[in-house]
């Protein structure tokens, strides 16, 4: 239980109750609301009873009849079910007067000698108590302020950053207006390609509808290394969902502002965590802060469930990794790992010198080997589909390349082609951003991705399928509408592997049919409404059965059969009796006098117009 200063009013009441013959600060420990707490002296004047103690880490006066009541039969305090009660196992105190008792001083009225004397002493007690609370709080990182916090930091050889640390501003951006508020927390790490790290100094929020927000930054190291030119800060070490890029519009500079208490607290906690080398974050954050290009999106640090003392570090950096980068990563892991813990990683390139070149016994069990995550289905928050082993084997180490297909149904039908294309581009970007922000080794949660797709008011509904990117052996891809396991890898998707189309896109088929009198057909027939209706019905029936491709030859056979059945005195002319024009309703694409019309899964064939013309002897 922490120390809480007693307020001035409580000291006054304690002193006046004691001076006028009452019982003060009778101590009880709260062990439950169902217990009764008997008072030490019988014959208590119930109206004089006052109870106070700790609640929510504050010193409070409880209300009689609401928070507690006095049971005269048991001569005890009873706490009520719906009232405020002291903190569990904390101490509360009772002041009261007895019905029988000798009192030499009785005047508690304001201004009396007794009250004035009690208030004078109470003020001194309250001041001392407040000072004691300040002394108590000055020993804790979360509570200390100012100079006291500097003393706590000095225990870790840390000093408050001042003008020796360069500062500046960066601009966090996105390409489309934000769908909602996006918080940029204080301490967000950004860096240059050369590895100079900076952190934001206060919380910033990119509001709904905005494209960017400015945040102040300060270098993590003092002196000239923190001085960088404009447009050199490009990386967000720990990706923020919804933020796509960062840059500094101007160079960093040396200012006179000192590091705030909150900024210093954050550094103290980070130093304590890494200094202890007792957590996975000790390794993870050391890699993020010290190695350029490493961020929360492409590194995963986990303990091996089946082997005690073994930590697995997985990187999603692609197939080409520079040996010097591997060497730096291994040195960082070696310096941040707990003693006696074996750390393995999945980088394929072997470095030739330094800590990595030694044997496991020489470097403290730091080894390089391929790591395959062992997912226990019972430990997963949801069931996820595993990609086939042969598909994963064809991908770069630590990477799972994905392909996404999205079919949209728009909220409004009367949109221009450019408007529809803008909606499709927005969905394509949202899908790519979501997958890029998935942490290393985390599953792709289908419903979360679908939520990003239909987040815009312009999208009424969507069909979403996710699978592995193109197969190298030429076999067809398998797509899923469920959670997808990444097998401990970093999920990635190329923008050209995100297909976005419109659900139920209509292809209008305009048909021209040329007929002539059939030889030996008996009485010649004419083109009647009944004949036209029969041909229309046969065409519509044929269009319904098309799945991949509409061929003119197939449609010609259907039309010929309908004419023969309805008007045997007519027949299709020789040569080119059926002319097909196709118009893609959404994209505006036209096919004139085509022999075939390709049909995708999201497209629907529909008869537009049908014209039937009879060719006479002079029609050529």
Secondary structure, DSSP 8 states (H G I E B T S, - for coil): -------HHHHHHHHHHHHTT-EEEEEEE---TT-EEE-SSSSB-GGG-EEEEEETTEEEEE-BTTTEEEETTTTEEEE-TTS----TT-EEEEEE-BSS---S----STTSHHHHHHHHHHHHHHHHHHHHHHHHHTTSTTT--HHHHHHHHHTTT-----TTSEEEEEEEE-SS--SS-EEE-TT-EEEETT--EEEE-S-EEE-TT-SEEEEEEEESS-SGGG---TT-EEEESS--TT--EEE-SS--EE------HHHHHHHHHHHHHHHHT-SHHHHHHHHHHHSTT--TTSEEEEE-SSSTTEEEEEE---S---HHHHHHHHHHHHHHS-TT-EEEE-------SGGGGS-TTTTTSEEE--------GGGSSS--B---HHHHHTS-TTEEEEEEEEEEEES-S---HHHHHHHHHHHHHHHHHHHHTS-TT--B-HHHHHHHHT-STTEEEEEEEEEES--TTS----EESS-B--TTSEEE--GGGEEEEETTEEEEEEEEEEEEE-TT-SS-----HHHHHHHHHHHHHHHHT-SSEEEHHHHHHHHHHHHHHH-TTEEE-SS--EEEEEEETTT--EE-S-SEEE--TTEEEEEEEEEEEE--TT--
